[in-house]
Amino acid sequence: MTTRSLQFIVVLALLIAGNALAGTAFVIRDLEEPYEETSLRVTVFRNGEGRVLVSKCDTCPTRTLRIVPGTRFLVNGEDQPLERAREFRGKPATVFAVATTDIVSRISVAD
């Protein structure tokens, strides 16, 4: 088999594979549900658990989400101890809940 024939076969295989992938349906799912809060309403206990009150809009119902020991707290994008969340009560924050649950995955604030 010549080099030219081998190149042709490789290119042909790539084209066929590309067409097969183009027809594949990809599903995009949200893994987190964000809540933009103008005033962080959070309670954190010493055991690393707590709760935060969130709503999607001013007229939307309020939800209570659970803070668990694995919840991350970020200030300006840097991880901080969860207990520091108390210092940011009443300040703007974004709360991310694990989709279809009431568990908070992370809370992000800008200082």
Secondary structure as a PSIPRED ss2 file (coil, helix, strand):
# PSIPRED VFORMAT (PSIPRED V4.0)

   1 M C   1.000  0.000  0.000
   2 T C   1.000  0.000  0.000
   3 T H   0.000  1.000  0.000
   4 R H   0.000  1.000  0.000
   5 S H   0.000  1.000  0.000
   6 L H   0.000  1.000  0.000
   7 Q H   0.000  1.000  0.000
   8 F H   0.000  1.000  0.000
   9 I H   0.000  1.000  0.000
  10 V H   0.000  1.000  0.000
  11 V H   0.000  1.000  0.000
  12 L H   0.000  1.000  0.000
  13 A H   0.000  1.000  0.000
  14 L H   0.000  1.000  0.000
  15 L H   0.000  1.000  0.000
  16 I H   0.000  1.000  0.000
  17 A H   0.000  1.000  0.000
  18 G H   0.000  1.000  0.000
  19 N H   0.000  1.000  0.000
  20 A H   0.000  1.000  0.000
  21 L H   0.000  1.000  0.000
  22 A H   0.000  1.000  0.000
  23 G C   1.000  0.000  0.000
  24 T C   1.000  0.000  0.000
  25 A C   1.000  0.000  0.000
  26 F C   1.000  0.000  0.000
  27 V C   1.000  0.000  0.000
  28 I C   1.000  0.000  0.000
  29 R C   1.000  0.000  0.000
  30 D C   1.000  0.000  0.000
  31 L C   1.000  0.000  0.000
  32 E E   0.000  0.000  1.000
  33 E E   0.000  0.000  1.000
  34 P E   0.000  0.000  1.000
  35 Y E   0.000  0.000  1.000
  36 E E   0.000  0.000  1.000
  37 E E   0.000  0.000  1.000
  38 T C   1.000  0.000  0.000
  39 S C   1.000  0.000  0.000
  40 L C   1.000  0.000  0.000
  41 R E   0.000  0.000  1.000
  42 V E   0.000  0.000  1.000
  43 T E   0.000  0.000  1.000
  44 V E   0.000  0.000  1.000
  45 F C   1.000  0.000  0.000
  46 R C   1.000  0.000  0.000
  47 N C   1.000  0.000  0.000
  48 G C   1.000  0.000  0.000
  49 E C   1.000  0.000  0.000
  50 G E   0.000  0.000  1.000
  51 R E   0.000  0.000  1.000
  52 V E   0.000  0.000  1.000
  53 L E   0.000  0.000  1.000
  54 V E   0.000  0.000  1.000
  55 S C   1.000  0.000  0.000
  56 K C   1.000  0.000  0.000
  57 C C   1.000  0.000  0.000
  58 D C   1.000  0.000  0.000
  59 T C   1.000  0.000  0.000
  60 C C   1.000  0.000  0.000
  61 P C   1.000  0.000  0.000
  62 T C   1.000  0.000  0.000
  63 R E   0.000  0.000  1.000
  64 T E   0.000  0.000  1.000
  65 L E   0.000  0.000  1.000
  66 R E   0.000  0.000  1.000
  67 I E   0.000  0.000  1.000
  68 V E   0.000  0.000  1.000
  69 P E   0.000  0.000  1.000
  70 G E   0.000  0.000  1.000
  71 T E   0.000  0.000  1.000
  72 R E   0.000  0.000  1.000
  73 F E   0.000  0.000  1.000
  74 L E   0.000  0.000  1.000
  75 V E   0.000  0.000  1.000
  76 N C   1.000  0.000  0.000
  77 G C   1.000  0.000  0.000
  78 E E   0.000  0.000  1.000
  79 D E   0.000  0.000  1.000
  80 Q E   0.000  0.000  1.000
  81 P C   1.000  0.000  0.000
  82 L H   0.000  1.000  0.000
  83 E H   0.000  1.000  0.000
  84 R H   0.000  1.000  0.000
  85 A H   0.000  1.000  0.000
  86 R H   0.000  1.000  0.000
  87 E H   0.000  1.000  0.000
  88 F H   0.000  1.000  0.000
  89 R C   1.000  0.000  0.000
  90 G C   1.000  0.000  0.000
  91 K C   1.000  0.000  0.000
  92 P C   1.000  0.000  0.000
  93 A E   0.000  0.000  1.000
  94 T E   0.000  0.000  1.000
  95 V E   0.000  0.000  1.000
  96 F E   0.000  0.000  1.000
  97 A E   0.000  0.000  1.000
  98 V E   0.000  0.000  1.000
  99 A C   1.000  0.000  0.000
 100 T C   1.000  0.000  0.000
 101 T C   1.000  0.000  0.000
 102 D C   1.000  0.000  0.000
 103 I E   0.000  0.000  1.000
 104 V E   0.000  0.000  1.000
 105 S E   0.000  0.000  1.000
 106 R E   0.000  0.000  1.000
 107 I E   0.000  0.000  1.000
 108 S E   0.000  0.000  1.000
 109 V E   0.000  0.000  1.000
 110 A C   1.000  0.000  0.000
 111 D C   1.000  0.000  0.000
